[in-house]
Amino acid sequence: MKSFTIKLFTVLAIAFLLSGCYAKKEVKEDQTIPAFTMIPFSANDYDSAIDNFVIILDASSSMGKPYRGNEKLDMATQIVTRINQTLPELGQNSAFRSFGHSPAVSGENTVLFYGMEPYSKQTLGENFKKITEAGGTSALHEALTASGQEELNSVYGKTAVIIISDGQPEFSLESPITLKAAQTLKDELGTELCYYPILVGDDEKGAVLMDEIVRIGECGFVSNADNLLTDAGMARFIEDIFLTKKPAPAPQAVTPPPAPAPAALEGTNTEGIWVVDEAYFDFDESEIKPGAFDYLDQIADILKKHPQVTVKVQGHTDNIGTKAYNEALAIRRAKAVKTYLTEKGINEDRLTVEGFGFSKPAAPNTTDRGRSLNRRVELHPMNL
């Protein structure tokens, strides 16, 4: 009998030690709230993915209890602070509501402290700081109901409801009053409303409650407060719920400008003009001789390379004959040159015809050589 008692004692002692070790493993270490370095989002790069959002903060007495060495309400208010610091003002509407409350904060079970109005970092920051301590009973169902009657009563567009809570102690399988309130609000706003609960702590029933709220919303997701207190976790939360990247601007087709014309075009003389002289016309004739074809073809090719260039085609004569006759001859020769160039593909709008007869001699008309220099067609390039 004595031997049996000793053996039984030994077994119980070992079991006690093992259970102590197991319990020690289950204890979670205390953690300080990590410092925050904001990951910025520029309004130049993002548009708002939602039209409205409301933050519903649990300030009931259970939020005054510790979790990993921190008061849960402190963790919750840090999350609101970091949302407000990170989220750019993009014209979305916002509101802030809390429920529970210490008598030092409010005697009401739920209070709308701000909104619905255009989102302002300063205004939200000033109002959520009014939640100075936890207290009172949990009344998430009252907050959801009041939200539907007040700040969400007449909103339009995509709406995010962000609930920050430990989910205690209201959960009841027999009487899920919170889930009924969440369903009623969803029915009122329809597909435009999504729930985004944030669980503070590790209460299993609270986690189930949050999951059920998301299921009712048919969109959204549950986040863990521990994760959102990290820089990267908060940045992902903001981007996933609030933001959509602006599309990259479509590349604009760049049409290269035409090559600039040189100061003097190829084949022009020292005055920058082309001259079709008497060698290319018979005396007293306006028909271009074949010997001029190569010369005029070269001019046409140069003009094709410089489409911005226009040309004044000017006809001239010597002083043999009357003024009227020579002016008409000058015009006919200038038109003959214009016609040739247009047949080679130069738009006629680029060619202006002028006739000066013998009014602008290039040389004295007192010699045969001088008169031959005056029987000419000049092409003056413009818009160089």
C-alpha positions as CSV (number, residue, x, y, z in Angstrom):
1,M,0.0,0.0,0.0
2,K,2.8,2.3,0.9
3,S,4.5,1.5,-2.4
4,F,1.3,2.4,-4.4
5,T,1.0,5.7,-2.5
6,I,4.5,6.7,-3.4
7,K,4.0,5.8,-7.1
8,L,0.7,7.8,-7.2
9,F,2.4,10.8,-5.6
10,T,5.2,10.6,-8.1
11,V,2.8,10.5,-11.1
12,L,0.8,13.5,-9.8
13,A,4.0,15.5,-9.2
14,I,5.2,14.9,-12.7
15,A,1.8,15.8,-14.1
16,F,1.8,19.0,-12.1
17,L,5.2,20.0,-13.4
18,L,4.2,19.3,-17.0
19,S,1.1,21.3,-16.6
20,G,3.1,24.1,-15.2
21,C,5.4,24.1,-18.1
22,Y,2.5,24.0,-20.6
23,A,0.8,26.9,-18.8
24,K,4.1,28.8,-18.9
25,K,4.2,28.4,-22.7
26,E,0.7,29.7,-23.0
27,V,1.4,33.0,-21.2
28,K,2.0,35.7,-23.7
29,E,4.8,38.1,-23.1
30,D,4.0,41.7,-22.4
31,Q,4.8,44.1,-25.3
32,T,5.0,47.8,-25.4
33,I,3.2,49.6,-28.2
34,P,5.8,50.0,-31.0
35,A,6.8,53.4,-32.1
36,F,5.2,54.5,-35.4
37,T,7.0,55.6,-38.6
38,M,4.3,56.6,-41.1
39,I,4.5,55.2,-44.6
40,P,3.2,58.1,-46.7
41,F,0.6,58.0,-49.5
42,S,0.6,61.0,-51.8
43,A,-2.7,62.5,-53.1
44,N,-0.9,62.8,-56.4
45,D,-0.7,59.1,-56.7
46,Y,-4.0,57.9,-55.2
47,D,-7.7,58.4,-55.4
48,S,-10.2,57.5,-52.7
49,A,-11.6,54.0,-53.0
50,I,-14.5,54.9,-50.8
51,D,-16.9,57.8,-50.5
52,N,-17.7,57.6,-46.7
53,F,-16.2,56.0,-43.6
54,V,-17.2,55.8,-40.0
55,I,-14.9,54.7,-37.1
56,I,-16.8,53.1,-34.2
57,L,-14.6,52.8,-31.1
58,D,-15.3,50.6,-28.2
59,A,-14.7,52.6,-25.0
60,S,-16.6,50.1,-22.6
61,S,-15.1,48.9,-19.4
62,S,-13.6,45.7,-20.9
63,M,-11.4,48.0,-23.0
64,G,-9.8,49.2,-19.8
65,K,-8.3,45.8,-19.1
66,P,-4.7,44.9,-20.0
67,Y,-3.6,42.9,-23.0
68,R,0.0,42.1,-23.4
69,G,0.9,44.7,-20.8
70,N,-1.1,47.5,-22.5
71,E,-4.6,48.8,-21.8
72,K,-6.7,47.8,-24.7
73,L,-8.2,51.3,-25.1
74,D,-4.7,52.7,-25.4
75,M,-4.0,50.3,-28.3
76,A,-7.4,51.2,-29.9
77,T,-6.7,55.0,-29.7
78,Q,-3.2,54.4,-31.1
79,I,-4.8,52.7,-34.1
80,V,-7.2,55.6,-34.7
81,T,-4.2,58.0,-34.4
82,R,-2.2,56.1,-37.0
83,I,-5.1,55.8,-39.4
84,N,-5.6,59.5,-39.2
85,Q,-1.9,60.2,-39.7
86,T,-1.5,57.9,-42.7
87,L,-4.8,58.5,-44.6
88,P,-4.6,61.4,-47.1
89,E,-7.5,63.8,-47.4
90,L,-9.1,62.9,-50.7
91,G,-12.5,64.5,-50.4
92,Q,-14.1,61.4,-48.7
93,N,-16.6,61.9,-45.9
94,S,-16.0,60.7,-42.4
95,A,-17.4,60.3,-39.0
96,F,-16.3,59.1,-35.5
97,R,-18.5,57.4,-33.0
98,S,-17.8,55.6,-29.7
99,F,-19.8,53.4,-27.3
100,G,-19.5,52.3,-23.7
101,H,-18.0,55.3,-21.9
102,S,-16.7,56.2,-18.5
103,P,-19.0,58.8,-16.8
104,A,-16.0,61.2,-17.1
105,V,-16.5,61.0,-20.9
106,S,-20.3,60.7,-21.4
107,G,-23.4,59.4,-19.7
108,E,-24.7,58.1,-23.1
109,N,-24.1,54.5,-24.3
110,T,-23.1,55.8,-27.7
111,V,-22.0,59.2,-28.9
112,L,-21.4,60.6,-32.4
113,F,-18.4,62.9,-31.8
114,Y,-17.7,64.0,-35.4
115,G,-19.3,63.8,-38.8
116,M,-20.6,62.9,-41.3
117,E,-18.6,65.6,-43.1
118,P,-15.6,65.9,-45.4
119,Y,-12.7,64.1,-43.8
120,S,-10.3,66.4,-41.9
121,K,-7.3,65.1,-40.1
122,Q,-7.4,68.0,-37.6
123,T,-11.1,67.6,-36.8
124,L,-10.9,63.8,-36.3
125,G,-7.8,64.2,-34.2
126,E,-9.4,66.7,-31.9
127,N,-12.5,64.6,-31.4
128,F,-11.3,61.1,-30.7
129,K,-9.0,62.5,-28.0
130,K,-12.2,63.1,-26.0
131,I,-12.2,59.4,-25.2
132,T,-9.9,59.6,-22.2
133,E,-10.8,56.4,-20.3
134,A,-12.9,53.3,-20.6
135,G,-16.0,52.5,-18.7
136,G,-19.7,51.5,-18.9
137,T,-21.3,48.5,-20.6
138,S,-20.7,47.4,-24.1
139,A,-23.3,48.7,-26.5
140,L,-22.0,47.9,-30.0
141,H,-25.5,47.1,-31.1
142,E,-26.7,50.6,-30.0
143,A,-23.7,52.2,-31.8
144,L,-24.6,50.4,-35.1
145,T,-28.3,51.3,-34.8
146,A,-27.6,54.9,-34.0
147,S,-25.0,55.1,-36.9
148,G,-27.7,54.0,-39.3
149,Q,-30.1,56.7,-37.9
150,E,-27.6,59.6,-37.8
151,E,-24.3,59.8,-39.7
152,L,-25.1,57.0,-42.3
153,N,-28.8,58.0,-42.7
154,S,-28.4,59.7,-46.0
155,V,-25.0,58.8,-47.4
156,Y,-24.4,57.6,-51.0
157,G,-21.6,55.6,-52.5
158,K,-19.1,53.1,-51.1
159,T,-19.1,53.2,-47.3
160,A,-16.6,51.6,-44.8
161,V,-17.7,50.9,-41.2
162,I,-14.6,50.3,-39.1
163,I,-15.3,48.8,-35.7
164,I,-12.4,48.8,-33.1
165,S,-13.4,46.5,-30.2
166,D,-12.4,43.5,-28.2
167,G,-15.8,42.0,-28.9
168,Q,-16.7,41.6,-25.2
169,P,-19.0,40.8,-23.5
170,E,-22.1,41.1,-25.7
171,F,-21.8,38.0,-27.8
172,S,-24.6,35.5,-27.3
173,L,-25.5,32.6,-29.6
174,E,-29.0,32.7,-28.1
175,S,-29.6,36.4,-28.6
176,P,-27.1,37.8,-31.1
177,I,-28.3,41.4,-30.7
178,T,-25.2,42.9,-32.2
179,L,-25.5,40.7,-35.4
180,K,-29.1,41.8,-35.8
181,A,-28.0,45.5,-35.6
182,A,-25.3,44.8,-38.2
183,Q,-27.7,43.1,-40.5
184,T,-30.2,45.9,-40.2
185,L,-27.6,48.5,-41.2
186,K,-26.4,46.3,-44.1
187,D,-30.0,46.0,-45.3
188,E,-30.4,49.8,-45.2
189,L,-27.2,50.6,-47.1
190,G,-27.0,47.5,-49.3
191,T,-24.0,46.4,-51.3
192,E,-22.3,49.8,-50.9
193,L,-21.5,49.1,-47.2
194,C,-18.6,46.9,-46.0
195,Y,-17.5,46.1,-42.5
196,Y,-13.9,46.2,-41.4
197,P,-13.7,45.1,-37.7
198,I,-10.4,45.4,-35.8
199,L,-10.0,43.0,-32.9
200,V,-8.2,44.3,-29.9
201,G,-7.1,41.4,-27.7
202,D,-7.5,37.6,-28.2
203,D,-10.9,36.8,-26.9
204,E,-12.2,33.8,-28.9
205,K,-15.9,34.9,-28.7
206,G,-14.9,38.4,-29.8
207,A,-13.1,37.0,-32.8
208,V,-16.2,35.0,-33.8
209,L,-18.3,38.1,-33.4
210,M,-16.0,40.0,-35.8
211,D,-16.0,37.2,-38.3
212,E,-19.8,37.1,-38.2
213,I,-20.1,40.8,-38.8
214,V,-17.9,40.6,-41.9
215,R,-20.0,37.7,-43.1
216,I,-23.1,39.8,-42.8
217,G,-21.4,42.7,-44.7
218,E,-20.5,40.3,-47.6
219,C,-17.4,42.3,-48.0
220,G,-14.5,43.6,-45.9
221,F,-12.2,41.7,-43.6
222,V,-11.2,41.4,-39.9
223,S,-7.8,42.9,-38.8
224,N,-5.8,42.3,-35.7
225,A,-4.8,45.2,-33.6
226,D,-1.3,43.8,-33.0
227,N,-0.7,43.8,-36.8
228,L,-2.1,47.3,-37.3
229,L,0.3,48.7,-34.7
230,T,3.2,47.9,-37.1
231,D,4.2,50.4,-39.8
232,A,3.7,47.9,-42.7
233,G,0.5,46.5,-41.3
234,M,-1.1,50.0,-41.0
235,A,0.1,50.9,-44.6
236,R,-1.5,47.8,-46.0
237,F,-4.7,48.5,-44.1
238,I,-5.0,52.0,-45.4
239,E,-4.2,51.0,-49.0
240,D,-6.6,48.0,-49.0
241,I,-9.6,49.9,-47.7
242,F,-9.2,53.5,-48.5
243,L,-7.1,54.0,-51.6
244,T,-6.9,53.2,-55.3
245,K,-3.9,54.0,-57.4
246,K,-4.4,56.6,-60.1
247,P,-4.0,55.2,-63.6
248,A,-0.7,56.1,-65.2
249,P,-1.1,58.9,-67.7
250,A,-1.2,57.5,-71.3
251,P,1.9,58.2,-73.2
252,Q,1.5,61.0,-75.6
253,A,2.6,60.5,-79.2
254,V,5.3,62.9,-80.0
255,T,5.4,64.0,-83.6
256,P,9.0,65.1,-84.3
257,P,9.1,68.6,-85.7
258,P,10.1,68.9,-89.4
259,A,13.8,69.4,-89.9
260,P,14.6,73.1,-89.8
261,A,15.6,74.6,-93.0
262,P,19.2,75.8,-93.2
263,A,19.9,79.5,-93.5
264,A,20.5,79.1,-97.2
265,L,19.0,76.2,-99.1
266,E,21.1,74.0,-101.4
267,G,21.7,75.4,-104.9
268,T,20.7,79.0,-104.1
269,N,23.1,81.8,-104.9
270,T,24.8,84.2,-102.6
271,E,21.5,86.1,-102.2
272,G,19.7,82.8,-101.1
273,I,17.6,82.4,-104.3
274,W,17.4,80.0,-107.2
275,V,17.6,81.5,-110.7
276,V,16.2,80.0,-113.8
277,D,18.0,82.1,-116.4
278,E,17.7,82.5,-120.2
279,A,19.5,79.3,-120.9
280,Y,16.3,77.5,-119.9
281,F,14.0,79.6,-122.1
282,D,14.1,80.6,-125.7
283,F,14.0,84.3,-126.5
284,D,10.5,85.7,-126.1
285,E,9.2,82.2,-124.9
286,S,7.8,81.0,-121.7
287,E,8.1,77.2,-122.3
288,I,10.8,75.6,-120.2
289,K,13.6,73.9,-122.2
290,P,14.6,70.3,-121.3
291,G,18.0,71.6,-120.0
292,A,16.2,73.1,-117.0
293,F,14.6,69.8,-115.9
294,D,17.4,68.5,-113.7
295,Y,17.8,71.9,-112.1
296,L,14.1,72.2,-111.3
297,D,14.0,68.6,-110.1
298,Q,16.7,69.3,-107.6
299,I,14.7,72.3,-106.3
300,A,11.6,70.1,-106.0
301,D,13.5,67.5,-103.9
302,I,14.9,70.2,-101.6
303,L,11.4,71.7,-101.1
304,K,10.0,68.2,-100.2
305,K,12.7,67.9,-97.4
306,H,11.5,71.3,-96.0
307,P,7.7,71.3,-96.1
308,Q,7.5,74.5,-94.1
309,V,9.2,76.5,-96.9
310,T,7.1,78.5,-99.3
311,V,8.4,80.1,-102.5
312,K,7.8,83.4,-104.3
313,V,8.2,82.6,-108.1
314,Q,9.1,85.9,-109.7
315,G,9.3,86.4,-113.5
316,H,11.6,89.1,-115.0
317,T,12.5,90.3,-118.6
318,D,14.8,92.7,-120.4
319,N,13.5,96.0,-121.7
320,I,12.9,95.0,-125.3
321,G,9.2,95.5,-126.1
322,T,6.5,97.3,-124.2
323,K,6.0,97.3,-120.5
324,A,2.7,95.5,-120.7
325,Y,4.0,92.8,-123.0
326,N,7.0,92.1,-120.8
327,E,4.9,92.0,-117.6
328,A,2.7,89.4,-119.2
329,L,5.8,87.4,-120.4
330,A,7.2,87.5,-116.9
331,I,4.0,86.1,-115.5
332,R,3.9,83.3,-118.1
333,R,7.5,82.2,-117.3
334,A,6.8,82.3,-113.6
335,K,3.7,80.2,-114.0
336,A,5.6,77.7,-116.2
337,V,8.0,77.1,-113.4
338,K,5.2,76.8,-110.8
339,T,3.4,74.3,-113.0
340,Y,6.5,72.2,-113.3
341,L,7.1,72.1,-109.6
342,T,3.5,71.2,-108.8
343,E,3.7,68.4,-111.2
344,K,6.7,67.2,-109.2
345,G,4.6,67.0,-106.1
346,I,5.0,70.5,-104.5
347,N,1.7,71.8,-103.2
348,E,0.6,74.8,-105.3
349,D,-0.3,76.7,-102.1
350,R,3.4,76.9,-101.3
351,L,4.1,78.7,-104.6
352,T,3.2,82.3,-105.2
353,V,3.6,83.8,-108.8
354,E,4.7,87.4,-109.4
355,G,5.7,89.2,-112.6
356,F,7.9,92.3,-112.7
357,G,8.7,92.6,-116.4
358,F,11.7,94.9,-116.8
359,S,11.1,96.9,-113.6
360,K,13.8,95.0,-111.5
361,P,16.8,94.5,-113.8
362,A,19.7,92.4,-112.5
363,A,22.1,94.1,-114.9
364,P,22.1,97.1,-117.2
365,N,20.0,96.6,-120.4
366,T,22.6,98.5,-122.5
367,T,24.4,95.3,-123.6
368,D,23.4,91.8,-124.8
369,R,25.0,90.3,-121.8
370,G,23.1,92.6,-119.4
371,R,19.8,91.9,-121.2
372,S,20.4,88.1,-121.0
373,L,20.9,88.3,-117.2
374,N,17.6,90.2,-116.9
375,R,15.6,87.5,-118.8
376,R,15.1,85.2,-115.8
377,V,12.8,83.5,-113.2
378,E,13.8,83.9,-109.6
379,L,12.6,81.5,-106.8
380,H,12.7,83.2,-103.4
381,P,12.5,80.6,-100.4
382,M,10.4,82.0,-97.5
383,N,9.9,80.8,-93.9
384,L,13.4,79.6,-93.4
